[in-house]
């Protein structure tokens, strides 16, 4: 039996929700994501999670845009909580996880990584919850060809073999764990 994807998503998105709350007063702060401020990153996060809701419902949703639409409103915390709840409800439907392959695992990894991005952008604690970086790394490491990586991640950052699981996850996705 594989990992409990609903539990992983719920834990990662709970942690990320706290980072969203801590970032709402700094929407114009730059992020580790190329040329994106916090507001653009939050819009991307909402757009991406809506994509995963569509995938769960079999709606053939379009992949997230490199230029995310304006989705956050006056209360980004409520916006994030609403889409987070939608994702959880959509994937709790019997058979959905089995029929959507790795999509919830990718949604979980996306939450975790972008939570880190928000934390770094707004000087919050960026330490991921225990066990989550290992699970995310296992789900995404080696799953993308070099061509696929180009549209998703920056080039991998080199880290020592004894680096922490969080640092290995960040480095694999092109994020500098030290910065």
C-alpha positions in Angstrom: 0.0 0.0 0.0 1.3 3.4 -0.9 1.4 6.6 1.1 -1.8 8.2 2.4 -2.0 11.0 -0.2 -5.0 12.7 1.5 -3.1 12.8 4.8 0.0 14.1 3.1 -1.9 16.8 1.2 -3.8 17.8 4.3 -0.7 18.1 6.4 1.2 20.1 3.7 -1.7 22.4 2.9 -2.3 23.0 6.6 1.4 24.1 7.0 1.2 26.1 3.8 -2.0 27.8 5.0 -0.1 29.2 7.9 2.5 30.6 5.5 -0.3 32.2 3.4 -1.6 33.9 6.6 1.9 35.1 7.4 2.4 36.5 3.8 -0.8 38.4 3.3 0.7 41.7 4.5 3.6 41.3 2.1 1.9 40.7 -1.3 4.5 42.7 -3.1 7.6 40.9 -1.6 9.8 39.1 -4.2 9.8 35.3 -4.0 12.3 32.6 -5.0 10.1 32.0 -8.1 11.5 33.9 -11.1 10.0 37.4 -11.4 7.0 36.6 -9.1 6.0 38.6 -6.1 3.9 37.0 -3.3 0.6 38.0 -4.9 1.6 36.3 -8.2 2.7 33.2 -6.4 -0.5 33.0 -4.4 -2.5 33.4 -7.7 -0.4 30.5 -9.1 -1.1 28.4 -6.1 -4.9 28.9 -6.4 -4.8 28.3 -10.2 -2.8 25.1 -9.7 -5.0 23.8 -7.0 -8.1 24.5 -9.1 -6.4 22.5 -11.9 -6.1 19.5 -9.5 -9.8 19.9 -8.5 -10.7 19.7 -12.2 -8.5 16.7 -12.7 -10.2 14.9 -9.8 -13.6 15.7 -11.2 -12.6 14.6 -14.7 -13.3 18.1 -16.1 -10.3 18.3 -18.4 -9.0 21.5 -16.8 -6.2 23.4 -18.5 -2.8 23.2 -16.8 -1.9 26.3 -14.8 -0.7 29.3 -16.8 2.9 30.7 -16.5 1.1 34.0 -16.1 -1.5 33.2 -13.4 -4.9 35.0 -13.5 -5.9 37.3 -10.6 -7.6 34.9 -8.2 -6.8 36.2 -4.7 -9.2 38.7 -3.3 -9.2 40.8 -0.2 -8.8 37.8 2.0 -6.1 35.4 0.6 -6.4 33.1 3.7 -10.1 32.5 2.9 -9.4 32.0 -0.8 -6.7 29.5 0.0 -8.8 27.6 2.6 -11.7 27.4 0.1 -9.6 25.8 -2.7 -7.8 23.6 -0.2 -11.2 22.3 1.0 -12.3 21.8 -2.6 -9.2 19.7 -3.3 -9.7 17.5 -0.2 -13.4 17.0 -1.0 -12.7 16.2 -4.6 -10.1 13.5 -3.8 -12.1 12.0 -1.0 -14.7 10.8 -3.5 -14.3 7.0 -3.7 -12.1 5.9 -6.6 -10.8 9.3 -7.5 -7.3 8.8 -6.2 -7.0 5.5 -8.0 -8.3 7.0 -11.2 -6.2 10.1 -11.3 -2.7 8.5 -10.9 -0.1 10.8 -9.3 -2.1 14.0 -9.4 -2.8 14.3 -5.7 0.9 13.4 -5.0 1.9 16.3 -7.3 -0.6 18.6 -5.7 0.8 17.7 -2.2 4.4 18.3 -3.4 3.3 21.6 -5.0 1.7 22.8 -1.7 4.8 22.0 0.2 7.2 23.6 -2.2 5.2 26.8 -2.6 4.7 27.0 1.2 8.5 27.1 1.4 8.6 29.8 -1.3 6.1 31.9 0.7 8.0 31.4 3.9 11.3 32.4 2.3 9.8 35.4 0.7 8.3 36.7 3.9 10.9 35.7 6.5 8.7 33.0 8.1 9.9 29.6 9.4 10.5 27.5 6.3 11.1 24.2 8.1 8.8 21.7 6.5 6.9 19.3 8.8 8.6 16.0 9.7 8.2 13.3 7.0 6.7 15.6 4.3 10.0 16.5 2.5 10.9 12.8 2.3 7.5 11.8 0.9 7.5 14.7 -1.7 11.0 13.8 -2.8 10.1 10.2 -3.2 7.0 11.2 -5.3 8.8 13.5 -7.7 12.4 12.6 -7.9 13.3 11.0 -11.2 9.7 11.2 -12.5 10.4 13.9 -15.0 12.5 13.9 -18.1 14.9 16.7 -18.6 12.5 18.2 -21.2 9.6 18.0 -18.7 11.7 19.5 -15.9 12.3 22.7 -18.1 8.7 23.7 -17.8 8.3 22.8 -14.1 11.6 23.3 -12.3 14.8 25.2 -12.6 18.0 23.2 -13.0 18.8 21.0 -10.1 21.1 22.6 -7.4 23.9 20.4 -6.1 23.8 19.5 -2.4 26.0 17.1 -0.4 25.0 13.5 -0.3 24.3 13.9 3.4 22.0 16.9 3.0 18.6 16.8 4.8 15.5 15.5 3.0 14.2 19.1 2.8 17.4 20.3 1.2 17.4 17.4 -1.3 13.8 18.2 -2.3 14.5 21.9 -2.7 17.7 21.2 -4.7 15.9 18.8 -7.0 13.3 21.4 -7.8 15.9 24.0 -8.5 15.6 25.9 -5.2 18.8 26.9 -3.3 18.3 25.4 0.2 20.8 27.8 1.6 19.2 30.9 0.2 
